[in-house]
Structures are given as structure tokens and as C-alpha cells.
């Protein structure tokens, strides 16, 4: 699952709910903005090079995109443990 913000995006692997990978790719971020209507995670399949930012003792995982293989809205029930939408604090009436 992938989400984009200002200046970077984040990848959340479906098989590891505790991992967040930074993806600084403007092409992927632009395609994300064309795909979503709000700010929700979308399903992506990417080809590229995994990396690590920071020291050997800490830091973030990163990923350099070489090819976008698939990018689409999340299907119902897809990656249920990863990047779930946050319910509003104030209930709607």
C-alpha cells in the first residue's frame, strides 16, 4: 500500500504491518494524486532498489523506484492489517 504527502511517499508492505518505507519519487507521487479522491492508501507494485537512510544503527528504510508495475485503488479487504483509514474523532450526524 502507498500514500503520498508533501515531498515524499510511504510504502506499507502487505505482509509486514509494522514496516514503513520512504519513497522519494515525484512520478509515483503525481500518479498517486491522479488516482485518489482524498488521502487514502492505494495498491502499488513497484520494481526498484531497496535502501536504508541514516546510520547503520538506525534510520529509515527507503526505496528507489525504477518501474511502476501497477497502481490502483485498494480493493475491499485488500491488505486489511496495513494503513487502514482513520475514523473521524467527531462522529458525523
LOBA-872019 format. One record per atom (N, C-alpha, C, O): residue number from 1; chain; atom name; x, y, z. Coordinates in nm, 3 decimals, padded with zeros to 5 digits. Each point is the difference from the previous one (the first is absolute). Layout:
REM residues N
+-------+-------+-------+---------+---------+---------+
| marba | torba | rovex |    east |   north |      up |
+-------+-------+-------+---------+---------+---------+
|   NUM |     A |    CA |       X |       Y |       Z |
...
+-------+-------+-------+---------+---------+---------+
This chain:
REM residues 93
+-------+-------+-------+---------+---------+---------+
| marba | torba | rovex |    east |   north |      up |
+-------+-------+-------+---------+---------+---------+
|     1 |     A |     N |  00.085 | -00.116 |  00.000 |
|     1 |     A |    CA | -00.085 |  00.116 |  00.000 |
|     1 |     A |     C |  00.090 |  00.123 |  00.000 |
|     1 |     A |     O |  00.108 |  00.000 |  00.059 |
|     2 |     A |     N | -00.153 |  00.105 | -00.126 |
|     2 |     A |    CA |  00.080 |  00.122 | -00.015 |
|     2 |     A |     C | -00.086 |  00.122 |  00.028 |
|     2 |     A |     O | -00.118 |  00.004 | -00.036 |
|     3 |     A |     N |  00.178 |  00.095 |  00.100 |
|     3 |     A |    CA | -00.062 |  00.130 |  00.022 |
|     3 |     A |     C |  00.106 |  00.106 | -00.027 |
|     3 |     A |     O |  00.119 | -00.024 |  00.016 |
|     4 |     A |     N | -00.164 |  00.141 | -00.058 |
|     4 |     A |    CA |  00.094 |  00.108 | -00.029 |
|     4 |     A |     C | -00.037 |  00.122 |  00.081 |
|     4 |     A |     O | -00.118 |  00.027 |  00.025 |
|     5 |     A |     N |  00.221 |  00.048 |  00.015 |
|     5 |     A |    CA | -00.018 |  00.126 |  00.070 |
|     5 |     A |     C |  00.083 |  00.106 | -00.068 |
|     5 |     A |     O |  00.036 | -00.014 | -00.116 |
|     6 |     A |     N | -00.005 |  00.118 |  00.186 |
|     6 |     A |    CA |  00.080 |  00.109 | -00.056 |
|     6 |     A |     C |  00.146 | -00.044 | -00.007 |
|     6 |     A |     O |  00.064 | -00.022 |  00.103 |
|     7 |     A |     N | -00.010 |  00.010 | -00.224 |
|     7 |     A |    CA |  00.141 | -00.029 | -00.018 |
|     7 |     A |     C |  00.042 | -00.146 |  00.002 |
|     7 |     A |     O |  00.112 | -00.030 | -00.043 |
|     8 |     A |     N | -00.195 | -00.062 |  00.090 |
|     8 |     A |    CA |  00.037 | -00.140 |  00.000 |
|     8 |     A |     C | -00.123 | -00.087 |  00.014 |
|     8 |     A |     O | -00.110 |  00.047 |  00.030 |
|     9 |     A |     N |  00.131 | -00.176 | -00.053 |
|     9 |     A |    CA | -00.107 | -00.097 |  00.016 |
|     9 |     A |     C |  00.044 | -00.110 |  00.094 |
|     9 |     A |     O |  00.117 | -00.009 |  00.037 |
|    10 |     A |     N | -00.213 | -00.074 |  00.001 |
|    10 |     A |    CA |  00.027 | -00.109 |  00.093 |
|    10 |     A |     C | -00.063 | -00.127 | -00.052 |
|    10 |     A |     O | -00.114 | -00.001 | -00.046 |
|    11 |     A |     N |  00.190 | -00.107 |  00.054 |
|    11 |     A |    CA | -00.044 | -00.132 | -00.042 |
|    11 |     A |     C | -00.018 | -00.085 |  00.125 |
|    11 |     A |     O |  00.085 | -00.001 |  00.088 |
|    12 |     A |     N | -00.198 | -00.071 | -00.082 |
|    12 |     A |    CA | -00.032 | -00.088 |  00.112 |
|    12 |     A |     C | -00.016 | -00.141 | -00.055 |
|    12 |     A |     O | -00.103 | -00.030 | -00.060 |
|    13 |     A |     N |  00.202 | -00.059 |  00.079 |
|    13 |     A |    CA | -00.011 | -00.136 | -00.053 |
|    13 |     A |     C | -00.119 | -00.075 |  00.060 |
|    13 |     A |     O | -00.024 |  00.007 |  00.120 |
|    14 |     A |     N | -00.051 | -00.079 | -00.202 |
|    14 |     A |    CA | -00.118 | -00.074 |  00.047 |
|    14 |     A |     C |  00.037 | -00.110 |  00.098 |
|    14 |     A |     O | -00.082 | -00.038 |  00.085 |
|    15 |     A |     N |  00.203 | -00.015 | -00.094 |
|    15 |     A |    CA |  00.039 | -00.111 |  00.086 |
|    15 |     A |     C |  00.074 |  00.043 |  00.126 |
|    15 |     A |     O |  00.048 | -00.085 |  00.075 |
|    16 |     A |     N | -00.037 |  00.217 | -00.050 |
|    16 |     A |    CA |  00.070 |  00.048 |  00.119 |
|    16 |     A |     C | -00.060 |  00.133 |  00.044 |
|    16 |     A |     O |  00.045 |  00.107 | -00.041 |
|    17 |     A |     N | -00.148 | -00.114 |  00.125 |
|    17 |     A |    CA | -00.076 |  00.118 |  00.041 |
|    17 |     A |     C |  00.083 |  00.101 |  00.081 |
|    17 |     A |     O | -00.042 |  00.114 |  00.016 |
|    18 |     A |     N |  00.159 | -00.153 |  00.034 |
|    18 |     A |    CA |  00.081 |  00.090 |  00.082 |
|    18 |     A |     C |  00.108 |  00.072 | -00.080 |
|    18 |     A |     O |  00.076 |  00.078 |  00.058 |
|    19 |     A |     N | -00.068 | -00.101 | -00.188 |
|    19 |     A |    CA |  00.105 |  00.059 | -00.083 |
|    19 |     A |     C | -00.054 |  00.116 | -00.083 |
|    19 |     A |     O | -00.107 | -00.009 | -00.059 |
|    20 |     A |     N |  00.183 |  00.117 |  00.055 |
|    20 |     A |    CA | -00.028 |  00.114 | -00.086 |
|    20 |     A |     C |  00.127 |  00.027 | -00.079 |
|    20 |     A |     O |  00.109 |  00.011 |  00.058 |
|    21 |     A |     N | -00.123 |  00.001 | -00.189 |
|    21 |     A |    CA |  00.114 |  00.025 | -00.087 |
|    21 |     A |     C | -00.018 |  00.135 | -00.068 |
|    21 |     A |     O | -00.104 |  00.024 | -00.061 |
|    22 |     A |     N |  00.202 |  00.063 |  00.071 |
|    22 |     A |    CA | -00.005 |  00.132 | -00.062 |
|    22 |     A |     C |  00.029 | -00.014 | -00.150 |
|    22 |     A |     O |  00.096 | -00.067 | -00.040 |
|    23 |     A |     N | -00.181 |  00.131 | -00.042 |
|    23 |     A |    CA |  00.021 | -00.002 | -00.145 |
|    23 |     A |     C | -00.001 |  00.143 | -00.052 |
|    23 |     A |     O | -00.106 |  00.059 | -00.017 |
|    24 |     A |     N |  00.224 | -00.002 | -00.009 |
|    24 |     A |    CA |  00.009 |  00.136 | -00.053 |
|    24 |     A |     C | -00.004 | -00.001 | -00.153 |
|    24 |     A |     O |  00.103 |  00.018 | -00.065 |
|    25 |     A |     N | -00.222 | -00.038 |  00.008 |
|    25 |     A |    CA | -00.012 | -00.011 | -00.145 |
|    25 |     A |     C | -00.114 |  00.090 | -00.048 |
|    25 |     A |     O | -00.117 | -00.025 |  00.031 |
|    26 |     A |     N |  00.149 |  00.130 | -00.106 |
|    26 |     A |    CA | -00.101 |  00.098 | -00.042 |
|    26 |     A |     C | -00.097 | -00.057 | -00.103 |
|    26 |     A |     O | -00.116 |  00.040 | -00.003 |
|    27 |     A |     N |  00.161 | -00.132 | -00.082 |
|    27 |     A |    CA | -00.090 | -00.060 | -00.099 |
|    27 |     A |     C | -00.107 | -00.085 |  00.068 |
|    27 |     A |     O | -00.117 |  00.008 | -00.035 |
|    28 |     A |     N |  00.158 | -00.088 |  00.132 |
|    28 |     A |    CA | -00.095 | -00.083 |  00.075 |
|    28 |     A |     C | -00.096 |  00.089 |  00.079 |
|    28 |     A |     O | -00.120 | -00.027 |  00.004 |
|    29 |     A |     N |  00.172 |  00.133 |  00.059 |
|    29 |     A |    CA | -00.086 |  00.092 |  00.075 |
|    29 |     A |     C | -00.102 |  00.067 | -00.091 |
|    29 |     A |     O | -00.116 |  00.015 |  00.039 |
|    30 |     A |     N |  00.156 |  00.024 | -00.159 |
|    30 |     A |    CA | -00.093 |  00.064 | -00.095 |
|    30 |     A |     C | -00.108 | -00.098 | -00.045 |
|    30 |     A |     O | -00.117 |  00.037 | -00.009 |
|    31 |     A |     N |  00.155 | -00.159 | -00.018 |
|    31 |     A |    CA | -00.100 | -00.101 | -00.040 |
|    31 |     A |     C | -00.094 | -00.033 |  00.116 |
|    31 |     A |     O | -00.118 | -00.026 | -00.022 |
|    32 |     A |     N |  00.169 |  00.029 |  00.144 |
|    32 |     A |    CA | -00.084 | -00.019 |  00.118 |
|    32 |     A |     C | -00.108 |  00.109 |  00.005 |
|    32 |     A |     O | -00.118 | -00.030 |  00.020 |
|    33 |     A |     N |  00.159 |  00.155 | -00.037 |
|    33 |     A |    CA | -00.094 |  00.112 |  00.005 |
|    33 |     A |     C | -00.107 | -00.011 | -00.108 |
|    33 |     A |     O | -00.113 |  00.043 |  00.021 |
|    34 |     A |     N |  00.147 | -00.099 | -00.137 |
|    34 |     A |    CA | -00.097 | -00.019 | -00.108 |
|    34 |     A |     C | -00.096 | -00.115 |  00.028 |
|    34 |     A |     O | -00.109 | -00.004 | -00.057 |
|    35 |     A |     N |  00.147 | -00.087 |  00.145 |
|    35 |     A |    CA | -00.079 | -00.120 |  00.027 |
|    35 |     A |     C | -00.098 |  00.018 |  00.116 |
|    35 |     A |     O | -00.110 | -00.055 | -00.004 |
|    36 |     A |     N |  00.148 |  00.129 |  00.107 |
|    36 |     A |    CA | -00.082 |  00.012 |  00.120 |
|    36 |     A |     C | -00.095 |  00.119 | -00.006 |
|    36 |     A |     O |  00.024 |  00.096 | -00.073 |
|    37 |     A |     N | -00.131 | -00.104 |  00.151 |
|    37 |     A |    CA | -00.092 |  00.112 |  00.013 |
|    37 |     A |     C |  00.021 |  00.073 |  00.132 |
|    37 |     A |     O | -00.043 |  00.115 |  00.015 |
|    38 |     A |     N |  00.107 | -00.178 |  00.079 |
|    38 |     A |    CA |  00.029 |  00.060 |  00.130 |
|    38 |     A |     C |  00.144 | -00.028 |  00.036 |
|    38 |     A |     O |  00.092 |  00.030 | -00.077 |
|    39 |     A |     N | -00.073 | -00.086 |  00.195 |
|    39 |     A |    CA |  00.134 | -00.035 |  00.045 |
|    39 |     A |     C | -00.006 | -00.141 |  00.058 |
|    39 |     A |     O |  00.004 | -00.019 |  00.121 |
|    40 |     A |     N | -00.014 | -00.079 | -00.211 |
|    40 |     A |    CA | -00.011 | -00.138 |  00.043 |
|    40 |     A |     C |  00.112 | -00.083 | -00.062 |
|    40 |     A |     O |  00.055 |  00.038 | -00.103 |
|    41 |     A |     N | -00.023 | -00.151 |  00.165 |
|    41 |     A |    CA |  00.104 | -00.086 | -00.057 |
|    41 |     A |     C | -00.051 | -00.068 | -00.127 |
|    41 |     A |     O | -00.119 | -00.031 | -00.012 |
|    42 |     A |     N |  00.210 |  00.007 | -00.082 |
|    42 |     A |    CA | -00.032 | -00.071 | -00.122 |
|    42 |     A |     C |  00.094 | -00.119 | -00.013 |
|    42 |     A |     O |  00.106 | -00.005 |  00.062 |
|    43 |     A |     N | -00.146 | -00.091 | -00.145 |
|    43 |     A |    CA |  00.081 | -00.119 | -00.023 |
|    43 |     A |     C |  00.102 |  00.030 | -00.108 |
|    43 |     A |     O | -00.035 |  00.053 | -00.106 |
|    44 |     A |     N |  00.162 | -00.085 |  00.131 |
|    44 |     A |    CA |  00.105 |  00.017 | -00.101 |
|    44 |     A |     C |  00.087 | -00.125 | -00.007 |
|    44 |     A |     O |  00.017 | -00.071 |  00.099 |
|    45 |     A |     N |  00.036 |  00.046 | -00.216 |
|    45 |     A |    CA |  00.107 | -00.099 | -00.019 |
|    45 |     A |     C |  00.111 |  00.076 | -00.069 |
|    45 |     A |     O | -00.021 |  00.063 | -00.103 |
|    46 |     A |     N |  00.140 | -00.069 |  00.161 |
|    46 |     A |    CA |  00.113 |  00.079 | -00.048 |
|    46 |     A |     C |  00.122 | -00.088 | -00.024 |
|    46 |     A |     O |  00.015 | -00.106 |  00.060 |
|    47 |     A |     N |  00.071 |  00.152 | -00.149 |
|    47 |     A |    CA |  00.130 | -00.063 | -00.020 |
|    47 |     A |     C |  00.104 |  00.108 |  00.030 |
|    47 |     A |     O | -00.014 |  00.113 | -00.045 |
|    48 |     A |     N |  00.116 | -00.149 |  00.122 |
|    48 |     A |    CA |  00.102 |  00.098 |  00.034 |
|    48 |     A |     C |  00.105 | -00.055 |  00.092 |
|    48 |     A |     O |  00.021 | -00.121 |  00.009 |
|    49 |     A |     N |  00.045 |  00.214 |  00.061 |
|    49 |     A |    CA |  00.113 | -00.035 |  00.086 |
|    49 |     A |     C | -00.031 |  00.039 |  00.144 |
|    49 |     A |     O | -00.018 |  00.119 |  00.029 |
|    50 |     A |     N |  00.012 | -00.217 |  00.062 |
|    50 |     A |    CA | -00.020 |  00.032 |  00.141 |
|    50 |     A |     C |  00.127 |  00.061 |  00.059 |
|    50 |     A |     O |  00.111 | -00.032 | -00.042 |
|    51 |     A |     N | -00.130 |  00.120 |  00.139 |
|    51 |     A |    CA |  00.115 |  00.063 |  00.064 |
|    51 |     A |     C | -00.030 |  00.033 |  00.145 |
|    51 |     A |     O | -00.101 | -00.042 |  00.056 |
|    52 |     A |     N |  00.193 |  00.117 |  00.003 |
|    52 |     A |    CA | -00.010 |  00.037 |  00.141 |
|    52 |     A |     C |  00.058 |  00.138 |  00.017 |
|    52 |     A |     O |  00.109 |  00.028 | -00.049 |
|    53 |     A |     N | -00.181 |  00.059 |  00.118 |
|    53 |     A |    CA |  00.049 |  00.136 |  00.026 |
|    53 |     A |     C |  00.043 |  00.010 |  00.145 |
|    53 |     A |     O | -00.061 | -00.061 |  00.087 |
|    54 |     A |     N |  00.165 |  00.138 | -00.060 |
|    54 |     A |    CA |  00.048 |  00.017 |  00.136 |
|    54 |     A |     C |  00.119 | -00.087 |  00.029 |
|    54 |     A |     O |  00.065 | -00.051 | -00.091 |
|    55 |     A |     N | -00.036 |  00.033 |  00.219 |
|    55 |     A |    CA |  00.117 | -00.078 |  00.040 |
|    55 |     A |     C | -00.031 | -00.149 | -00.003 |
|    55 |     A |     O | -00.114 | -00.041 | -00.022 |
|    56 |     A |     N |  00.217 | -00.040 |  00.042 |
|    56 |     A |    CA | -00.020 | -00.144 |  00.003 |
|    56 |     A |     C | -00.076 | -00.044 |  00.125 |
|    56 |     A |     O | -00.047 | -00.114 |  00.007 |
|    57 |     A |     N |  00.034 |  00.202 |  00.091 |
|    57 |     A |    CA | -00.068 | -00.033 |  00.126 |
|    57 |     A |     C | -00.145 |  00.047 |  00.002 |
|    57 |     A |     O | -00.073 | -00.032 |  00.094 |
|    58 |     A |     N |  00.031 |  00.104 | -00.192 |
|    58 |     A |    CA | -00.138 |  00.048 | -00.003 |
|    58 |     A |     C | -00.026 |  00.073 | -00.129 |
|    58 |     A |     O |  00.090 |  00.017 | -00.082 |
|    59 |     A |     N | -00.210 |  00.026 |  00.064 |
|    59 |     A |    CA | -00.036 |  00.070 | -00.122 |
|    59 |     A |     C | -00.118 | -00.068 | -00.066 |
|    59 |     A |     O | -00.053 | -00.100 |  00.048 |
|    60 |     A |     N |  00.012 |  00.157 | -00.160 |
|    60 |     A |    CA | -00.117 | -00.047 | -00.070 |
|    60 |     A |     C |  00.037 | -00.087 | -00.118 |
|    60 |     A |     O |  00.107 |  00.014 | -00.060 |
|    61 |     A |     N | -00.197 | -00.105 |  00.026 |
|    61 |     A |    CA |  00.014 | -00.074 | -00.124 |
|    61 |     A |     C | -00.044 |  00.092 | -00.113 |
|    61 |     A |     O | -00.089 |  00.083 |  00.018 |
|    62 |     A |     N |  00.151 | -00.099 | -00.134 |
|    62 |     A |    CA | -00.037 |  00.080 | -00.115 |
|    62 |     A |     C | -00.007 | -00.090 | -00.123 |
|    62 |     A |     O |  00.043 | -00.115 |  00.004 |
|    63 |     A |     N | -00.097 |  00.169 | -00.112 |
|    63 |     A |    CA | -00.014 | -00.076 | -00.123 |
|    63 |     A |     C |  00.010 |  00.094 | -00.118 |
|    63 |     A |     O | -00.072 |  00.100 | -00.007 |
|    64 |     A |     N |  00.162 | -00.131 | -00.086 |
|    64 |     A |    CA |  00.015 |  00.079 | -00.123 |
|    64 |     A |     C | -00.078 | -00.071 | -00.110 |
|    64 |     A |     O |  00.036 | -00.111 | -00.040 |
|    65 |     A |     N | -00.142 |  00.174 | -00.008 |
|    65 |     A |    CA | -00.087 | -00.060 | -00.102 |
|    65 |     A |     C |  00.068 |  00.002 | -00.135 |
|    65 |     A |     O |  00.050 |  00.103 | -00.045 |
|    66 |     A |     N | -00.049 | -00.218 | -00.021 |
|    66 |     A |    CA |  00.049 | -00.010 | -00.137 |
|    66 |     A |     C | -00.116 | -00.017 | -00.097 |
|    66 |     A |     O |  00.006 |  00.046 | -00.114 |
|    67 |     A |     N | -00.113 | -00.113 |  00.161 |
|    67 |     A |    CA | -00.115 | -00.023 | -00.087 |
|    67 |     A |     C | -00.126 | -00.015 |  00.085 |
|    67 |     A |     O |  00.001 | -00.068 |  00.103 |
|    68 |     A |     N | -00.108 |  00.133 | -00.147 |
|    68 |     A |    CA | -00.131 | -00.016 |  00.064 |
|    68 |     A |     C | -00.073 | -00.108 | -00.079 |
|    68 |     A |     O | -00.036 |  00.020 | -00.116 |
|    69 |     A |     N |  00.014 | -00.135 |  00.178 |
|    69 |     A |    CA | -00.062 | -00.114 | -00.067 |
|    69 |     A |     C | -00.153 |  00.007 |  00.007 |
|    69 |     A |     O | -00.068 | -00.035 | -00.096 |
|    70 |     A |     N |  00.016 |  00.080 |  00.210 |
|    70 |     A |    CA | -00.145 |  00.007 |  00.019 |
|    70 |     A |     C | -00.030 |  00.108 |  00.104 |
|    70 |     A |     O |  00.072 |  00.014 |  00.099 |
|    71 |     A |     N | -00.179 |  00.061 | -00.124 |
|    71 |     A |    CA | -00.044 |  00.103 |  00.094 |
|    71 |     A |     C | -00.151 |  00.011 | -00.017 |
|    71 |     A |     O | -00.049 |  00.034 | -00.107 |
|    72 |     A |     N | -00.025 | -00.063 |  00.214 |
|    72 |     A |    CA | -00.146 | -00.001 | -00.008 |
|    72 |     A |     C | -00.060 |  00.021 |  00.138 |
|    72 |     A |     O |  00.068 | -00.017 |  00.101 |
|    73 |     A |     N | -00.197 |  00.054 | -00.097 |
|    73 |     A |    CA | -00.065 |  00.011 |  00.131 |
|    73 |     A |     C |  00.001 | -00.133 |  00.074 |
|    73 |     A |     O |  00.003 | -00.107 | -00.062 |
|    74 |     A |     N | -00.005 |  00.115 |  00.191 |
|    74 |     A |    CA |  00.000 | -00.120 |  00.085 |
|    74 |     A |     C | -00.134 | -00.073 | -00.017 |
|    74 |     A |     O | -00.106 |  00.062 |  00.005 |
|    75 |     A |     N |  00.111 | -00.193 | -00.024 |
|    75 |     A |    CA | -00.121 | -00.082 | -00.008 |
|    75 |     A |     C | -00.051 | -00.030 |  00.141 |
|    75 |     A |     O |  00.077 |  00.003 |  00.096 |
|    76 |     A |     N | -00.205 | -00.030 | -00.085 |
|    76 |     A |    CA | -00.060 | -00.034 |  00.130 |
|    76 |     A |     C |  00.071 | -00.119 |  00.061 |
|    76 |     A |     O |  00.015 | -00.103 | -00.066 |
|    77 |     A |     N |  00.029 |  00.116 |  00.190 |
|    77 |     A |    CA |  00.066 | -00.109 |  00.071 |
|    77 |     A |     C |  00.146 | -00.021 | -00.033 |
|    77 |     A |     O |  00.062 | -00.092 |  00.052 |
|    78 |     A |     N | -00.006 |  00.175 | -00.138 |
|    78 |     A |    CA |  00.140 | -00.016 | -00.041 |
|    78 |     A |     C |  00.093 |  00.058 |  00.106 |
|    78 |     A |     O | -00.019 |  00.114 |  00.044 |
|    79 |     A |     N |  00.118 | -00.190 | -00.003 |
|    79 |     A |    CA |  00.096 |  00.041 |  00.103 |
|    79 |     A |     C | -00.072 |  00.056 |  00.124 |
|    79 |     A |     O |  00.021 |  00.115 |  00.036 |
|    80 |     A |     N | -00.106 | -00.195 |  00.028 |
|    80 |     A |    CA | -00.084 |  00.053 |  00.108 |
|    80 |     A |     C |  00.075 |  00.050 |  00.123 |
|    80 |     A |     O | -00.053 |  00.082 |  00.074 |
|    81 |     A |     N |  00.176 | -00.129 | -00.051 |
|    81 |     A |    CA |  00.073 |  00.042 |  00.120 |
|    81 |     A |     C |  00.091 |  00.121 | -00.025 |
|    81 |     A |     O |  00.071 |  00.042 |  00.091 |
|    82 |     A |     N | -00.073 |  00.013 | -00.212 |
|    82 |     A |    CA |  00.096 |  00.103 | -00.038 |
|    82 |     A |     C | -00.070 |  00.129 | -00.040 |
|    82 |     A |     O | -00.093 |  00.000 | -00.081 |
|    83 |     A |     N |  00.140 |  00.112 |  00.138 |
|    83 |     A |    CA | -00.040 |  00.135 | -00.041 |
|    83 |     A |     C | -00.151 |  00.016 | -00.010 |
|    83 |     A |     O | -00.052 |  00.046 | -00.103 |
|    84 |     A |     N | -00.019 | -00.084 |  00.207 |
|    84 |     A |    CA | -00.145 |  00.015 |  00.000 |
|    84 |     A |     C | -00.039 |  00.146 |  00.019 |
|    84 |     A |     O |  00.070 |  00.073 |  00.070 |
|    85 |     A |     N | -00.181 | -00.030 | -00.130 |
|    85 |     A |    CA | -00.046 |  00.137 |  00.019 |
|    85 |     A |     C | -00.029 |  00.027 |  00.147 |
|    85 |     A |     O | -00.043 | -00.090 |  00.073 |
|    86 |     A |     N |  00.066 |  00.212 | -00.031 |
|    86 |     A |    CA | -00.026 |  00.040 |  00.138 |
|    86 |     A |     C | -00.145 |  00.049 |  00.008 |
|    86 |     A |     O | -00.043 |  00.081 | -00.082 |
|    87 |     A |     N | -00.031 | -00.131 |  00.180 |
|    87 |     A |    CA | -00.138 |  00.045 |  00.016 |
|    87 |     A |     C |  00.001 |  00.140 |  00.058 |
|    87 |     A |     O |  00.090 |  00.034 |  00.077 |
|    88 |     A |     N | -00.187 |  00.048 | -00.111 |
|    88 |     A |    CA | -00.003 |  00.136 |  00.052 |
|    88 |     A |     C | -00.016 |  00.003 |  00.152 |
|    88 |     A |     O | -00.065 | -00.087 |  00.058 |
|    89 |     A |     N |  00.127 |  00.186 |  00.005 |
|    89 |     A |    CA | -00.011 |  00.015 |  00.146 |
|    89 |     A |     C | -00.141 |  00.043 |  00.038 |
|    89 |     A |     O | -00.056 | -00.046 |  00.099 |
|    90 |     A |     N |  00.000 |  00.136 | -00.178 |
|    90 |     A |    CA | -00.135 |  00.049 |  00.025 |
|    90 |     A |     C | -00.094 | -00.078 | -00.091 |
|    90 |     A |     O |  00.014 |  00.004 | -00.123 |
|    91 |     A |     N | -00.111 | -00.075 |  00.181 |
|    91 |     A |    CA | -00.090 | -00.078 | -00.085 |
|    91 |     A |     C | -00.088 |  00.091 | -00.085 |
|    91 |     A |     O | -00.040 |  00.108 |  00.043 |
|    92 |     A |     N |  00.011 | -00.153 | -00.165 |
|    92 |     A |    CA | -00.089 |  00.079 | -00.086 |
|    92 |     A |     C | -00.145 | -00.029 |  00.039 |
|    92 |     A |     O | -00.032 | -00.108 |  00.049 |
|    93 |     A |     N | -00.053 |  00.205 | -00.071 |
|    93 |     A |    CA | -00.141 | -00.017 |  00.037 |
|    93 |     A |     C | -00.088 | -00.006 | -00.119 |
|    93 |     A |     O | -00.122 | -00.014 |  00.014 |
+-------+-------+-------+---------+---------+---------+
